[in-house]
Amino acid sequence: MSEEMTVRSPYAVAALVAYDGSSFAGFAAQPGQKTVQGVLEDALAVVLRRPVLLAVAGRTDTGVHALGQVVSFHGLDETPDLAELRRSVNALVCEGVIVRSMQFACPQFSARFDAVAREYRYRISNGDAPSLFTAGVSWRVRKPLDVEAMYAASRCLIGENDFRSFCLSASSLGKRTFRRLDTIEFAWEEHLGEPCLTVRVVGNAFLHSMVRVIIGTLVEVGTGRRKPEWVAEVLAAQGRVHAGPTAPAQGLTLWSVEYRHDVGLGSGFLG
């Protein structure tokens, strides 16, 4: 979509999207790959009879899920009925992705650049028996977890830090790797009768694989392989080789995105 078309648009459309990431090669469009962006843009192009380029709050990796992903687009010549547009798009997209709601926003709204916080949740199956119903949305860790040690280890990550140790090495070359984490919380929950440890991570933005590397590093502490103070050493080392493994993608869900109050999104849009 040209810059000229974006400027001419009298409004932006924001959409709240959910998807099961197990059948997608991530969110971002890739040639020859089935992606969330690809199927959404294809469906919108059919309904609106013109190409659509989506902006997105966060480009999730292959296998990562979303409950509250937000996308936006500009450049429509006519004002559509958003309820009808949503129904039409949901009828065209493949199984595993749905548009939960749509809303008009201020003319220059961007799902990516106007976001002030993103919340991810990671589920770890840590019961006596393997999970059945939640296997596709959790990481099975067999060894009992010391959640108090994981919490203590995570405190050094709160605030603005250089998270170079907690992202894919190739993605950090020549790029600023400072990010702000506001929350890392742990809670035992039950999903479809199966116990899971849910780790809630909230921050202003995230590097490639950052949440999954944080989780993998904290699990090293939780299983007793590392001491809590080791995480602070990893943070200071500023190198991916110093951190723990990258946790599996299927346990991660982009839960919600927070926006400034002046972008025109109503209170009911984000659920």
C-alpha positions in Angstrom: 0.0 0.0 0.0 1.4 3.4 -1.0 2.2 6.1 1.5 -0.2 8.4 -0.6 -3.1 6.0 0.0 -2.4 5.9 3.7 -2.5 9.7 4.0 -5.7 10.0 2.0 -7.6 7.5 4.2 -10.2 9.3 6.4 -9.9 6.6 9.2 -8.2 3.5 10.3 -9.9 0.1 11.0 -8.6 -1.9 14.0 -9.3 -5.6 14.3 -9.0 -7.9 17.4 -7.7 -11.3 16.2 -7.3 -14.7 17.8 -5.5 -17.7 16.4 -4.2 -21.2 17.1 -0.6 -20.8 16.0 0.1 -24.5 15.6 -0.9 -24.6 11.9 0.8 -21.3 10.9 4.4 -20.3 10.1 4.1 -17.3 12.4 2.1 -14.1 11.9 4.2 -12.2 9.3 3.6 -13.0 5.6 6.2 -15.2 3.9 6.3 -16.4 0.3 5.0 -20.0 0.0 4.1 -20.2 3.7 0.8 -20.3 5.5 0.8 -17.3 7.9 -1.8 -15.4 9.9 -1.1 -12.1 8.0 -1.4 -13.9 4.7 -4.8 -15.5 5.3 -6.2 -12.3 6.8 -4.9 -10.0 4.0 -6.2 -12.5 1.4 -9.7 -12.6 3.0 -9.9 -8.8 3.3 -8.8 -8.3 -0.3 -11.6 -10.5 -1.5 -14.2 -8.7 0.6 -13.0 -5.2 -0.1 -11.9 -5.9 -3.7 -8.5 -4.2 -3.2 -5.1 -5.1 -1.6 -4.8 -4.6 2.1 -1.6 -4.3 4.1 -1.9 -5.0 7.8 0.0 -3.4 10.7 0.3 -5.6 13.7 0.9 -5.2 17.4 3.4 -8.1 17.6 4.8 -10.6 15.0 4.4 -13.9 16.7 6.7 -16.8 15.8 5.8 -20.1 14.3 3.5 -22.0 16.6 2.7 -19.1 19.0 -0.9 -18.5 19.7 -2.9 -15.2 20.2 -6.1 -14.4 22.0 -5.8 -10.6 21.8 -3.7 -9.8 18.7 -4.5 -6.4 17.2 -4.1 -5.4 13.5 -5.0 -2.3 11.6 -5.3 -1.1 8.1 -6.0 2.1 6.1 -6.9 3.2 2.6 -10.6 2.4 2.2 -12.6 4.7 -0.1 -16.0 3.9 1.4 -17.1 3.4 5.0 -17.9 -0.3 5.4 -20.3 -2.0 7.8 -17.8 -3.4 10.2 -20.1 -6.1 11.6 -20.7 -7.4 8.1 -17.0 -7.0 7.2 -16.1 -9.1 10.2 -18.6 -11.8 9.4 -17.4 -12.0 5.8 -13.7 -12.2 6.8 -14.5 -14.9 9.3 -16.3 -16.9 6.6 -13.3 -16.7 4.3 -10.3 -17.3 6.6 -9.1 -20.8 7.3 -9.7 -22.8 10.4 -7.6 -21.6 13.4 -8.0 -17.9 13.1 -10.9 -15.6 13.9 -11.6 -11.8 13.9 -13.2 -11.2 17.3 -14.1 -7.6 16.8 -13.6 -4.6 14.5 -13.7 -0.9 15.2 -12.9 2.5 13.6 -9.9 4.3 15.2 -8.4 7.7 14.6 -7.0 8.3 11.1 -3.4 7.7 11.9 -3.8 4.7 14.2 -1.3 2.0 13.9 -1.7 -1.3 15.8 2.1 -1.5 16.1 3.3 2.0 16.9 0.4 3.2 19.1 0.7 0.1 21.5 2.0 1.0 24.9 2.1 -2.5 26.4 1.8 -6.1 25.4 0.9 -9.0 27.6 2.0 -12.6 27.0 1.1 -15.6 29.0 3.1 -18.9 29.0 1.6 -22.1 30.3 3.8 -24.9 31.8 2.3 -28.3 32.4 3.9 -29.6 35.6 1.4 -32.1 37.0 2.0 -35.8 37.8 0.5 -36.9 34.5 1.0 -35.6 31.0 -1.5 -33.1 29.8 -4.2 -34.1 27.3 -6.5 -31.2 26.5 -3.8 -28.5 27.1 -0.9 -30.3 25.4 -1.1 -27.9 22.4 -1.0 -24.8 24.5 1.6 -25.7 27.2 5.1 -27.0 27.7 5.4 -30.2 29.5 8.1 -29.9 32.2 8.3 -33.2 34.2 10.6 -32.1 37.0 8.8 -30.3 39.9 9.2 -26.5 39.7 10.3 -24.3 42.6 8.1 -21.3 41.7 9.4 -19.2 44.6 12.9 -19.5 43.2 11.7 -18.6 39.7 9.9 -15.5 41.1 13.1 -14.4 43.0 15.2 -14.9 39.8 12.8 -12.9 37.7 13.0 -9.7 39.8 16.2 -8.5 38.1 14.3 -8.5 34.8 11.7 -5.9 35.9 12.3 -2.4 34.6 14.2 -1.2 31.6 17.1 -3.4 30.7 19.3 -4.5 27.8 17.8 -7.9 26.9 20.4 -8.9 24.4 20.9 -12.2 26.3 17.2 -13.0 25.9 16.6 -12.8 22.2 17.6 -14.6 19.0 21.2 -13.6 18.3 20.7 -12.8 14.6 17.8 -10.5 15.3 19.8 -8.3 17.6 22.7 -7.5 15.3 23.1 -3.7 15.0 19.8 -3.1 16.8 18.8 -1.5 20.1 17.9 -4.3 22.6 16.7 -2.3 25.5 13.1 -3.1 26.6 10.9 -2.4 29.6 9.3 -5.2 31.6 6.5 -4.1 33.9 5.3 -7.5 35.2 6.4 -11.1 35.6 3.8 -13.0 37.6 3.3 -16.7 38.4 0.0 -18.5 39.1 -1.1 -22.1 39.4 -4.3 -22.4 37.3 -6.5 -25.2 36.0 -7.4 -25.4 32.3 -10.0 -28.0 31.3 -9.3 -29.8 34.6 -5.5 -29.9 34.0 -3.1 -28.0 36.3 -0.7 -25.5 34.6 1.7 -22.9 35.9 0.9 -19.7 34.0 3.6 -17.1 33.7 2.2 -13.6 32.9 4.7 -11.2 31.2 3.9 -7.6 30.5 6.2 -5.1 28.8 6.3 -2.2 26.4 7.7 -4.3 23.6 9.6 -7.6 23.0 12.5 -8.8 21.0 12.5 -11.9 18.8 11.8 -15.0 21.1 12.4 -12.8 24.2 9.5 -14.2 26.3 10.4 -17.8 25.4 14.1 -17.3 26.3 13.0 -15.7 29.6 10.8 -18.7 30.3 13.4 -21.2 29.4 15.9 -19.5 31.6 13.6 -19.3 34.6 12.7 -23.0 34.2 16.5 -23.7 34.6 16.1 -22.1 38.0 12.8 -23.7 38.8 14.1 -27.2 38.2 17.2 -26.6 40.4 19.8 -26.6 37.6 20.7 -23.0 38.3 20.6 -20.6 41.3 18.2 -17.6 41.2 21.1 -15.2 41.1 22.3 -16.7 37.9 19.6 -14.8 35.9 21.1 -11.5 36.9 24.5 -12.7 35.6 22.8 -13.7 32.3 21.3 -10.3 31.9 24.6 -8.6 32.5 26.5 -10.9 30.1 24.6 -9.5 27.1 24.9 -12.6 24.9 22.4 -15.2 23.9 24.8 -18.1 24.7 24.6 -17.3 28.4 20.9 -17.8 28.8 18.8 -20.9 29.1 17.0 -22.7 26.3 14.2 -21.2 24.2 10.9 -22.6 25.6 8.7 -24.3 23.0 6.4 -22.1 21.0 3.1 -23.8 21.8 3.1 -22.7 25.4 3.1 -19.0 24.5 0.0 -16.8 23.8 -0.2 -13.1 23.0 -2.9 -12.3 25.5 -3.7 -8.6 25.0 -2.4 -5.3 23.8 -2.8 -1.9 25.6 -3.2 1.4 23.7 -3.1 5.1 24.5 -6.5 6.5 25.3 -6.4 9.0 22.5 -6.3 6.6 19.5 -10.1 6.2 19.4 -10.6 2.6 20.5 -13.7 2.1 22.5 -13.6 0.3 25.9 -15.3 -2.8 24.6 -13.0 -3.4 21.6 -10.2 -5.2 23.5 -12.6 -7.4 25.4 
